[in-house]
Amino acid sequence: MIRPIRRATLAFAGTASLIIGMAPAHAGYSVSTFANTGRSYNRGCAALYNSGRTGAGFINNDGGGSDCDPSSYSSFQTVTVSGTTDTTGTLTRANDYSSVVSVTGLPDTAVATSSADLATGKIYLTASAAGPLAGANASAQLADTLHFTIAGANASTITYIPVSFAFSGTVATTDYDHASAELGYGFYFGGASAYEFGDYGAGYYGGNYRSPTFVYASDPRVGGWVSSSFASYTPTDTRFSGIYAITGATADIPISFNLSLNTYNSTLDYSHGGGIKIGHVDGVSYTSDSGVFLTSVAGAVPEPASWAMLVAGFGIVGGAARRRRIAVAA
């Protein structure tokens, strides 16, 4: 089962919120991207792929889901949307772009970009808005199903699989009293997870709102791992490593990773590329439903010290289980 990304919300001042959910478009894998900008009641348009619909769409962000016509806004703002145009929803890579610029003398501009690629395991996002009426958000998800085979294993063999995710970015504003910025993420591997969103995600709110700095609102929300740790846990530098236990000679494991940004009067730049990795384990191989998962990643394992600390964190498994050595590629 592919877990959907939590719904991304862009609430323009004085209007109802736009809510669009990411939905998997293919039985065992999907990529989803979403880029959205607008100006209060003037609104704007969103570009999306597998987000609330199968395949690509360019829609008005008034909540109705009608097709975007940039020319209908031309008397008061310039609206631009572009990106992946495939309608089958079966691509393994997608990207979207949305922008809005006032032409009536108000200083309102907003830009959002989103891309995701299963072959690299990477997500790239930016969301930037300036002026009292403009807002932007961007989100993306990678999802696949992995089929593991463990050489020489039997039904009671326990094998430990190292996995990780990381992302980094920057937040900036020139209007600290009226800025807001929000970030959420989710990572799921089989029955294990690590995520933060909503009130538990990262936020900065200017003026009299609740957060004076861009920080996570709570401790990491993790579960289902044999061992896990964050090498860094700030919204501008988040790095997670976990050990997951597989029992038996084969296993089918769903994996997904999502990231979302929402901003007013600030810029969130996560174009450096957040991504997921799976460490090498002797005798373990896997295929993916997409057929391309992490095929463009060289040396897809974290630092040797990270795995060593995690392995040291859990005890020796007895009985019929036999422990497999985690080999970290140089």
Secondary structure, 3 states (H helix, E strand, C coil): CCCCCCCEEECCCCCCCEEECECCCCCCCEEEEEEEEEEHHHCCEEEEECECCCCEEEEECCCCCCECCHHHHCCCEEEEEEECCCCCCCCCEEEEEEEEEECCCCCCEEEEEEEEECCCCEEEEEEEEECCCEEEEEEEEEEEEEEEEECCCCCCCEEEEEEEEEEECEEECCCCCCCEEEEEEEEEECCEEEEECHHHCEEEECCCCCCCCCEECCCCEEECCCEEEEEEEECCEEEEEEEEEEECCEEEEEEEEEEEEEEECEEEEEEEEEEEEECCECCEEEEECCCCCCCCCCCCCCCHHHHHHHHHCCCCCCCCCCCCCECCCC
